[in-house]
Amino acid sequence: MQPLKIASAQFEHRSGDKEYNLSVIDRMAGEAAASGCDVVAFHECSVTGYTFARSLSHDQMLDLAEFVPGGPSLDRLVAIATKHKITVLAGLFEKDAQGNLFKPYVCVDSTGLKAKFRKLHPFIHPSLKPGMEYCVFDIQGWKCGILICYDNNVIENVRATALLGAQIIFMPHVTMGTPSTRPGAGFVDPKLWENRIADPTSLRIEFDGLKGRAWLMKWLPARAYDNGVYVVFSNPVGMDHDQVRNGCSMIVDPFGDVVAECRSFDSELAVATCVPETLTQAGGHRYRNARRPDLYRDILGAEHASQQKVVWL
């Protein structure tokens, strides 16, 4: 298995404007390829936009969603991957022939669709149905998994994906800058984003504090460290409908160290090379091998009625 160079992207998407968003994905995929990357990963719903969907009707969601495979956006993503000779991961809304709606994240290359994962814990629209399975697939000999945003808050999902063999887990998000019961959480004032050139300091304080990066650092490195995997975190920057997102797309290695991170307010790529040796050197590898499932198999597998409440909705 050879080293794999990955770019995690951030950009400000436009709600419902697939053509614009795909044009940015095309440009940034080209930039990633030009820097020698094998893979470029974009955020959750990077093709369609995200938070605006909460105010759409069911019929409007059906109009926005596409068949996957079989829809024009997937075809565009394959064309982009082929044009730049790079593997591309991106997100959108999906519909099936029965009119069911899902929120997938896809991986494509010049051969077509390599993987599709449906979010296990969707919440932005009541019509969205949850995914029912994990996803592990191959990129140039590396075993990769996908978990979307809220899915990563349920730590069992990350451990299960790692136990299925994932060495790299792509974690596309649209997150931060939302209220919560935890201290320090809250919206970021859109006026700070509008004034970011004249006053970058005030915006950076919000982005790096408990509304943003400081919260992320409470848990994201732990997901990588505990499971001995690379984590590729992708998040938009700027206005997401009526809310501000703080970007900070990053790559975390199996030691739990941030090895690349976007730190600007602009479209940017965080680039790092995954090397096989770290997978067995990391503590998470040893700890997974030390597990004793006989102690907690019945506890973790006990019946439980899932209850999901998103405070800011």
C-alpha positions as CSV (number, residue, x, y, z in Angstrom):
1,M,0.0,0.0,0.0
2,Q,1.5,3.3,-1.1
3,P,1.1,6.7,0.5
4,L,-2.1,8.5,-0.4
5,K,-2.2,12.3,-0.8
6,I,-5.6,13.8,0.1
7,A,-7.0,17.3,0.0
8,S,-9.9,18.4,2.2
9,A,-11.7,21.4,0.7
10,Q,-13.7,24.3,2.1
11,F,-15.7,26.8,0.1
12,E,-18.9,28.9,0.4
13,H,-21.6,27.1,-1.4
14,R,-24.7,28.7,-2.9
15,S,-28.0,27.3,-1.8
16,G,-29.7,25.4,-4.6
17,D,-27.2,26.5,-7.2
18,K,-25.8,23.2,-8.4
19,E,-24.2,24.7,-11.5
20,Y,-22.2,27.2,-9.4
21,N,-21.2,24.7,-6.7
22,L,-20.1,22.1,-9.3
23,S,-18.0,24.8,-11.0
24,V,-16.2,25.4,-7.7
25,I,-15.8,21.7,-7.2
26,D,-14.3,21.5,-10.7
27,R,-11.9,24.3,-10.1
28,M,-10.7,23.0,-6.7
29,A,-10.4,19.5,-7.9
30,G,-8.1,20.8,-10.6
31,E,-6.1,22.7,-8.0
32,A,-5.8,19.5,-5.8
33,A,-4.7,17.5,-8.8
34,A,-2.1,20.1,-9.8
35,S,-0.6,19.8,-6.3
36,G,-0.2,16.1,-6.7
37,C,-3.3,14.9,-4.7
38,D,-4.8,11.5,-5.4
39,V,-8.1,12.5,-3.7
40,V,-10.2,15.6,-3.0
41,A,-13.1,15.6,-0.5
42,F,-15.8,18.3,-0.2
43,H,-18.4,19.0,2.5
44,E,-21.8,17.5,3.1
45,C,-24.3,18.6,0.4
46,S,-21.5,20.5,-1.4
47,V,-23.4,20.1,-4.7
48,T,-26.8,21.3,-3.6
49,G,-26.3,23.5,-0.5
50,Y,-27.7,22.4,2.9
51,T,-29.5,24.4,5.5
52,F,-31.9,26.1,3.1
53,A,-33.5,22.7,2.6
54,R,-35.2,22.9,6.1
55,S,-37.8,25.3,4.7
56,L,-38.5,23.4,1.5
57,S,-41.7,21.4,0.9
58,H,-41.6,17.7,0.1
59,D,-42.2,18.4,-3.6
60,Q,-39.5,21.0,-3.6
61,M,-37.1,18.4,-2.1
62,L,-38.0,16.0,-4.8
63,D,-37.2,18.6,-7.4
64,L,-33.8,19.3,-5.8
65,A,-32.9,15.7,-5.3
66,E,-31.5,13.4,-8.0
67,F,-31.2,9.7,-8.8
68,V,-27.8,8.4,-7.6
69,P,-26.6,6.9,-9.9
70,G,-28.4,8.2,-12.9
71,G,-28.6,11.9,-12.1
72,P,-26.8,14.8,-13.9
73,S,-24.7,15.9,-10.8
74,L,-23.2,12.5,-10.4
75,D,-22.3,12.5,-14.2
76,R,-20.7,15.9,-13.7
77,L,-18.7,14.7,-10.8
78,V,-17.4,11.7,-12.8
79,A,-16.5,14.1,-15.6
80,I,-14.6,16.3,-13.2
81,A,-12.7,13.3,-11.7
82,T,-11.9,12.1,-15.2
83,K,-10.8,15.5,-16.4
84,H,-8.4,16.0,-13.5
85,K,-7.4,12.4,-13.0
86,I,-8.4,12.5,-9.3
87,T,-10.8,10.8,-7.0
88,V,-13.6,13.1,-5.9
89,L,-16.0,12.9,-2.9
90,A,-19.0,15.2,-2.6
91,G,-22.6,15.3,-1.2
92,L,-26.1,16.1,-2.4
93,F,-29.7,15.0,-1.9
94,E,-31.0,11.8,-3.5
95,K,-34.4,10.4,-4.5
96,D,-35.3,6.9,-5.6
97,A,-38.0,5.6,-7.9
98,Q,-40.5,5.3,-5.1
99,G,-40.1,9.0,-4.1
100,N,-38.0,8.3,-1.0
101,L,-35.5,11.0,-0.1
102,F,-32.0,10.5,1.3
103,K,-28.8,12.4,2.0
104,P,-25.8,10.7,0.4
105,Y,-22.1,11.3,0.0
106,V,-20.5,9.8,-3.0
107,C,-17.0,8.8,-4.2
108,V,-16.3,8.9,-7.9
109,D,-13.3,8.5,-10.2
110,S,-12.9,8.0,-13.9
111,T,-14.5,4.6,-13.8
112,G,-17.7,6.0,-12.3
113,L,-19.4,5.7,-8.9
114,K,-17.1,3.9,-6.4
115,A,-19.1,4.3,-3.3
116,K,-22.4,5.8,-2.0
117,F,-23.2,6.3,1.7
118,R,-26.5,7.5,3.0
119,K,-26.5,9.6,6.2
120,L,-27.6,7.5,9.1
121,H,-28.9,10.4,11.2
122,P,-30.4,13.0,8.8
123,F,-32.4,15.8,10.4
124,I,-32.5,18.9,8.1
125,H,-35.8,17.9,6.5
126,P,-38.5,15.5,7.8
127,S,-38.9,13.7,4.5
128,L,-35.3,12.4,4.6
129,K,-35.0,8.7,5.4
130,P,-32.0,7.4,7.3
131,G,-29.3,5.2,5.7
132,M,-29.3,1.6,7.0
133,E,-25.8,0.4,6.4
134,Y,-22.1,1.3,6.7
135,C,-19.8,1.7,3.8
136,V,-16.2,0.6,3.3
137,F,-14.5,0.8,-0.1
138,D,-11.1,0.9,-1.7
139,I,-9.1,3.9,-2.9
140,Q,-5.7,2.9,-4.3
141,G,-5.4,0.0,-1.9
142,W,-6.6,2.0,1.2
143,K,-9.8,1.0,2.9
144,C,-12.0,4.0,3.3
145,G,-15.3,4.7,5.1
146,I,-17.8,7.6,5.2
147,L,-19.8,9.1,8.1
148,I,-21.7,12.3,7.6
149,C,-21.8,15.0,10.2
150,Y,-24.2,13.9,13.0
151,D,-23.3,10.3,12.3
152,N,-19.9,11.0,13.9
153,N,-21.5,12.2,17.2
154,V,-22.6,8.6,17.8
155,I,-19.2,7.1,18.6
156,E,-20.4,3.5,17.8
157,N,-20.7,4.5,14.2
158,V,-17.0,5.4,14.0
159,R,-15.9,2.3,15.8
160,A,-18.1,0.1,13.6
161,T,-16.7,1.7,10.5
162,A,-13.1,1.1,11.7
163,L,-13.8,-2.5,12.7
164,L,-15.1,-3.1,9.2
165,G,-11.6,-2.2,8.0
166,A,-11.6,1.5,7.3
167,Q,-8.2,3.1,7.6
168,I,-9.4,6.5,6.4
169,I,-12.8,7.9,7.4
170,F,-14.2,10.8,5.4
171,M,-16.3,13.0,7.7
172,P,-18.1,15.6,5.6
173,H,-20.0,18.2,7.6
174,V,-22.0,21.4,7.6
175,T,-21.5,22.4,11.2
176,M,-20.5,24.9,13.9
177,G,-22.0,28.2,14.5
178,T,-25.3,26.8,15.9
179,P,-27.0,27.0,19.3
180,S,-26.8,24.1,21.7
181,T,-27.2,23.4,25.4
182,R,-23.4,23.3,25.8
183,P,-21.7,26.4,27.2
184,G,-20.3,28.8,24.5
185,A,-22.4,27.5,21.6
186,G,-24.4,29.9,19.4
187,F,-24.9,31.5,16.0
188,V,-22.2,33.6,14.5
189,D,-23.5,37.1,13.5
190,P,-23.6,37.3,9.7
191,K,-22.5,40.9,10.0
192,L,-19.1,39.6,11.1
193,W,-18.8,37.6,7.9
194,E,-19.8,40.6,5.8
195,N,-17.2,42.7,7.5
196,R,-14.4,40.0,7.5
197,I,-12.0,42.0,5.3
198,A,-12.2,45.2,7.5
199,D,-12.3,43.3,10.8
200,P,-10.9,39.7,10.4
201,T,-10.1,39.5,14.1
202,S,-13.6,39.6,15.5
203,L,-14.7,36.9,13.0
204,R,-11.6,34.7,13.8
205,I,-12.4,34.9,17.6
206,E,-15.9,33.5,16.9
207,F,-14.5,30.9,14.4
208,D,-11.8,29.6,16.8
209,G,-13.9,29.8,20.0
210,L,-16.5,27.5,21.4
211,K,-18.9,28.3,18.6
212,G,-16.4,26.7,16.2
213,R,-13.0,25.1,16.3
214,A,-12.7,24.8,20.1
215,W,-15.8,22.6,20.1
216,L,-14.5,20.5,17.3
217,M,-11.2,19.9,19.1
218,K,-13.2,18.4,22.0
219,W,-14.0,15.3,20.0
220,L,-12.7,15.1,16.4
221,P,-9.0,14.2,17.2
222,A,-10.4,11.6,19.7
223,R,-12.3,9.8,16.9
224,A,-9.0,9.4,15.0
225,Y,-6.9,8.5,18.0
226,D,-9.3,6.0,19.6
227,N,-9.7,4.1,16.4
228,G,-6.3,4.5,14.9
229,V,-7.6,5.9,11.6
230,Y,-7.0,9.0,9.4
231,V,-10.0,11.4,9.6
232,V,-10.7,13.7,6.6
233,F,-13.0,16.5,7.9
234,S,-14.6,18.8,5.3
235,N,-16.8,21.8,6.2
236,P,-18.0,24.9,4.3
237,V,-16.9,28.4,5.1
238,G,-19.1,31.5,4.9
239,M,-22.9,31.8,4.5
240,D,-24.9,28.6,4.5
241,H,-28.4,30.1,3.8
242,D,-28.9,32.2,6.9
243,Q,-26.1,30.8,9.1
244,V,-22.3,31.3,9.1
245,R,-20.0,28.3,8.9
246,N,-16.4,28.5,10.0
247,G,-14.7,26.1,7.6
248,C,-11.5,24.7,9.2
249,S,-11.5,21.7,7.0
250,M,-8.7,19.4,8.2
251,I,-7.0,16.1,8.2
252,V,-6.2,14.3,11.5
253,D,-3.8,11.4,11.6
254,P,-4.1,8.2,13.6
255,F,-2.2,9.8,16.5
256,G,-4.9,12.4,16.8
257,D,-2.8,15.2,15.5
258,V,-4.1,17.8,13.0
259,V,-1.6,17.4,10.1
260,A,-3.3,19.9,7.7
261,E,-6.0,22.6,8.2
262,C,-7.7,25.4,6.3
263,R,-7.2,28.7,8.2
264,S,-8.4,31.3,5.7
265,F,-11.9,32.8,5.1
266,D,-11.6,31.8,1.4
267,S,-11.9,28.6,-0.6
268,E,-8.9,26.5,0.4
269,L,-7.5,23.0,0.4
270,A,-5.9,21.3,3.4
271,V,-3.5,18.7,2.0
272,A,-1.8,15.8,3.8
273,T,-0.3,12.5,2.8
274,C,-1.5,9.3,4.5
275,V,1.3,6.9,5.2
276,P,0.6,3.2,6.0
277,E,3.1,2.9,8.9
278,T,1.1,5.2,11.2
279,L,-1.9,2.8,11.1
280,T,0.0,0.2,13.2
281,Q,2.1,2.7,15.2
282,A,-0.9,4.5,16.6
283,G,-2.3,3.6,20.0
284,G,-5.7,3.1,18.5
285,H,-4.5,0.0,16.7
286,R,-3.3,-1.6,19.9
287,Y,-6.4,-0.7,21.8
288,R,-8.7,-2.2,19.1
289,N,-6.7,-5.4,19.4
290,A,-7.1,-5.4,23.2
291,R,-10.9,-5.3,23.0
292,R,-12.9,-7.8,24.9
293,P,-16.3,-7.9,23.2
294,D,-17.5,-10.7,25.6
295,L,-17.8,-8.0,28.3
296,Y,-20.0,-5.6,26.4
297,R,-21.5,-7.4,23.4
298,D,-25.0,-7.6,25.1
299,I,-24.7,-4.0,26.5
300,L,-23.9,-2.4,23.2
301,G,-26.4,-4.6,21.3
302,A,-29.3,-4.1,23.7
303,E,-32.6,-2.8,22.4
304,H,-32.8,1.0,22.3
305,A,-35.2,3.4,20.7
306,S,-33.2,6.1,18.9
307,Q,-34.1,9.7,19.9
308,Q,-32.5,12.5,17.9
309,K,-33.1,16.1,18.8
310,V,-31.2,18.9,17.2
311,V,-31.5,22.0,19.4
312,W,-31.2,24.7,16.8
313,L,-34.0,23.3,14.7
